């Protein structure tokens, strides 16, 4: 083999290795960014595959539901609810709806906590065309907000009923200011 040919092959190998190293470095940087963005989010994050297997979660979701990260990673979306009622058919229908709409925002659902209570959540769900399809969600716990809404509605209903069924006339008069 001629020296020029050997030098060329070595140069090509060095360039290939350098590009491969740069690519690996970029991947590591992107992976670190992903971990920081998802891990630092106040909203609960959930990533699952098209069969419902949970692939990734953040600490916020674990805290919201009372599970450890390891427990969550061994679960399916059916275990924590999401309005799917252990129905693979409903999961497929939901995934198809997400694909068709390009995602679902303000998705109202409920998640089941480790201690058995159900919390109200609202979230955003997106589909990723990776492998056989991945779905990622961000959820906020709106249980307290919904409870307050129900109390206000009940109070309004009571007073409307009291007003409408009062045996005497009720008149509101404003004083001029």
Buried (B, 14 or more C-beta within 10 A) or exposed (E): EEEEEEEEEEEEEEEEEEEEEEEEEEEEEEEEEEEEEBEEBEBBBBBBBBEBBBEBBBBBBBEBBBBEEEBBBEBBBBBBBBBBEEEEEBBEEBBEEBBEEEBBEEBEBBBBBBEEEEBBBBBBBBBEEEEEBBBBBBBBBBBEEBEEEEEEEEEEEEEEEEEEEEEEEEEEEEEEE
